[in-house]
Amino acid sequence: MPTSEETKNLAIISEYFTEYWGKANPDVVDRLCADNFVINYPMHGPRYGKDAAKKLIIDLKEAFPDISFRPYQHPLIASGPYIVGRWIGGGTHTGVAFADLAVGALDEPNTGKKMRFSGMTIFTLKDGKIVDETGEEGALTALQQLGLVKGPNAGKEMEYLHE
């Protein structure tokens, strides 16, 4: 049975995930994240502060207008100030050129390339605010789908069950 702190933290992360990653709504950052918030995913590198976190989702939405992520296969798991979740999502590059990747860039707008990948994230909360979001995403899968890294060998393509 989750503690009252864990129950509160689960509610905060559920709302954040629905708004920020599900709806690409940057405004939720001001309400749910600490001023010293850090968001860090290998495909994009660390971002420090609320403004940098908002810019990340705004830039993604401009390049991938249909971008969306949601929890996948397992519920969020709480342990004290930490919330862990697995997710799935992606989008189609029908917007602006996009170079905010650790490897390569979509130099032209509207390539029509689709990416769908999963990952896991650990959130850290303090005093009812998110202070850290650190994730590991299926960057190789996404970069292959975008044509920035050589694709998988035949029969090794990523498949997601129970979407």
N, C-alpha and C positions, 0 to 999 in steps of 0.2 A: 504494500500500500504506500503510495507516494506521500511524503511529508507535505505540510502546507506550503513550504518554500518550493518544493518540486512541482506541486500542482500549479502554483502561480507561474513558475518558470515555463512549464509546459504550455500554459495559455498564452504567454507572451510570445514564445517561439512559434506556436501555431498561427497566431495572428500575423507575426512578422513574415513567416514563410508564405502564407496565403497572399499577403499584400505585396511584399517586395519581390519574391521569386515567382509567385503565381500570376500576379497582375502587373508586374513591373512598375509598381507604385513607389517612387522614391520618397514620397512624403512621410511614409511610415517610419523612416529612419529618424526623423526629428523627435518623434514621440516615444519610440521604443529603444533607441540606442543611446549609450553614454557619449559624452562629448569626445572622449578619447577612443572611440570605437575603432577596431581594426578588423578588416575583412580580407581574407587571404585564401586565394585559390591558385594553384600552380600555373594554370593556363593564362592567368592575368597578372599574377604577382600581388604583393600586399598593397592595401590602400589604407591610409591612416586618416581618421576623422570622418565625421558625418558627410561633409561635402564630397570627399573622394568616393565614399560609398554610393552616394546619390548619383554622381557622375558615371560610375560603373554601370548602373542599371539603365540610366538614360542613354548612354552610348550603345549598350547592347540592344535596347529597344529601337533605336534609330537604324541599326543595321539589320536587326531581326525583329520586325514589327510584331510577329506572332510568338515571340519567345515566351516560354512558360515552363515552370518546373513545379513538381508536386511530390509529396511523400510517396514512397514506392515499397511495397511488400511488407514493411514492418512499421509498427507505431513508433513515435518518438519515444526515446528512453531517457529518463531523468535520473540523475545521481547528484544530489546536492546542487551546487551552482552550475552543473553541466547538463546540457541536453544534446543527445546524439540522434541523428536521423539519416536515413537513406532516402535518396530522391532520384527522380528521373525527369527528363524534359529535353527541351531544345527549341529549335525554330528554323525558319527558312530565311536565307539571306535575300530579302527583297528590298532592302533599304540602301543606305549609304555604304561607301567603301569602308572597310574595317581593318585596322592594323593593330588593335589592342590584344595581341596574342604573343605568347612567348616564342612561338615558332611561326614564321610566315605572316602573310596578310592577304586579305581579299581586296586587291588593289582597285577593282572595278565595282561600282554599285550594282545591285540587283543581279547577282550571279544565279539566283535560284537554287543554290546549293542548300541541302537540308542537313541538319545535324540533330541527332538524338542520342543522348548518353546519360549515364547514371553516375552517382557519386555518394559520398558520405560526408557529413559535416558535424563538427563538434562546436556547440555554442557555449560561451561562458557568460554568466550573468552575475551582476553585483548590484545590490540595492534596487532590484527590480528593473535594471537596464542591461541591455546586451553590450558587453565590453569587447567580446572577441567572437569572430566567426571564422573558423579555420576548416577548410574542406580539402578533400582529395576527390577529384573528378576524373571521369573517363576521358581525359584529354586526348589520348592517342586515338580513341574511337572518333571523337569530334573532329580532330585535325585530319584524320583519314577521310571522313565524310565530306569535309570542306575542300579536299584535294590538296592540302598543304603538306601532307606526309603520305608516302606511298601506302596504298591500301593493303588490307590483309591478304594473305594467301587464300586461295579458293578453299571454301569450307570452314574458314576461321572468322567469318563475319560475325559481328556482335548481334545477338538476338536477345530480346527481353521477353520473359514469360509473364503471364498474368498481369498485363498492363491493364 
